[in-house]
Amino acid sequence: MIATSIPYDLVFLIHIIAAVDTLIVFIVMRTSAQAIAQGAAESVQRKRFPDRRNWAVRVVHVLPITGLIMSLTGDKSVSLSKPWIGVGILCYLAIAGHLEARTLPQERALAQAIARDGVAPPDSGRAFLKSIDILLALIAVALISMLVQF
């Protein structure tokens, strides 16, 4: 379906950029969680966990929008009836739910603890690390299904 029309290709490009950006943000969040789990210095923790909202991670919400646009405007090879499209949608729902219900509240709690106490407990860092690993695993499943297109 690629290279059939300029608008479709632009949406596809935005979709790919959003996916790569999401992956990068998750990896950066994981390295920050590792720093806490390993007992990083106060200055490192304060730099990696500022006491503000994480807007960068919300680029993940661009993925279903661009994916649905491509699926609805593309030919039958990218229709919603394809199993890999369903896997992508299910993975997004799981990622969004886990991100908003578990990961971001953990991140805010870590940032508040660091702002208040200077450092966060390593156990909190390990729990945050596990939460990020779940997100990365879900992204991997979605990526594999998009590449294989079973």
N, C-alpha and C positions, 0 to 999 in steps of 0.2 A: 504494500500500500504506500510505501514511501516513494517520494518523487513523482507523485501523480498530480499534485496541485500545490501551489505556493502556500495558501492558507493552512492546508493540512500539514505540510512540512514545518511551518512555523509553530503550530500547536505541538507537533511531535518534538521539535527542538526545545520548546519550553518544558515539555514533560521530562525530557532527558536531563535538562539542566536542573530542574527541581529535584529529580531523583538523585543526581550526583551531589547536589547541595545538601539534601537530607542526609545522605550517607556521610558526608564530611562533618556535618554538625553532630551527628550521633557519635562519630569517632572522636571528635574533640570532647564531647561530653564524657565519653568513656575514659579518656586520658585524664580528665579532671577528677573523675570518680576514683581512678587508680591513685592519684596523688593524695587524696584524702585517706584512702584505705592504707596507704603506705606511710601515713603520718607526715605529710609535707609540712614545711614551715608555714607560719602564719601569713607571711607576705605572698607566698604562692597560692594559698587557699583563698585569700582575699581577692587576688587578681583573677582567679578562675571562677569564683562564685560571688560576683557583685550582687548586692541586695536590690535586684530589679528583675523585671519579667524577662524571660527568654523568648524574644520574638523570632529569632533566627530559626528555631526548631519548628516553627509553625508553617514553614514553607512546605512541609509534608502535606498540608491541606490543598496545595495546588495540584497534586498528583491525581486525585479522583476527578477533579474538574477537567483537566486536560485529557485524561484517559477517557472520560465519558464523551467529551467533544469528539475525540478521534473515533470512538466506537460508533457514535450516532451519525457521524458524517462520512465514515469510511464505507468500504464495500463489505461483502459478507465475510472476508477473511479476518476482519476485526469486529464482527458483530458481538452483541452482548450474549449471544447463545454459545460462544466459544468457551470451553472450560477454563482456559488460562485467563480470560477476562474475569470470570467469576472468582478465581483464586486471587487475582489482583485486588478485586473489590473486598473480598473477605479479609485479606491481609491488611488493606488500608483500614478497615473498620476495627480490626484488632489492634493495629498500631495506634490509631487515633484514640481509642478507648483506653489503652494502657498508658499512653503518653499523658493524656489529660487527667486520668483518674489516679495514676500512681507515680509516674516519673516526674512530672512537673511539680506536684506537691512535695515530693521528696527533695527536689532541687531547691525549692523555695525554703523548705525547712533547713536544709544545709546552709544556704546563704544567710538565713536569719541567725543560725547558731554561730556561724563564722563572724558575722557582724557584731553579735553580742559577746561571744567568748574568745574570739580570735582564731580559734580552730574548731573543726567539727570532729566528733569521735570517729575513729577508724571503722567501727562497726556500721555506722551510718553510711560511710563511703562504700563499704562492701555491699550493703543493701542497694545503694544507688547503682553500683556497678552491675549487679544482677539485673536490675530493671533495664538498664541500657542494653545489656546482652540479649534480653528478650526482644527488644526493639530491633536490634541488629539481626537476630535470627529471623524475625518476621520479614524484614527488608530483604534478606537473602532468599527466602522462599518466593517472595514476589518477583525478585530479579530473575531467579532461575526460571520461574514459570513464564515470564515475559520473553526470555531468551529461547527457551525450548518450544514454547507455543504448542503444547500437546493438544 
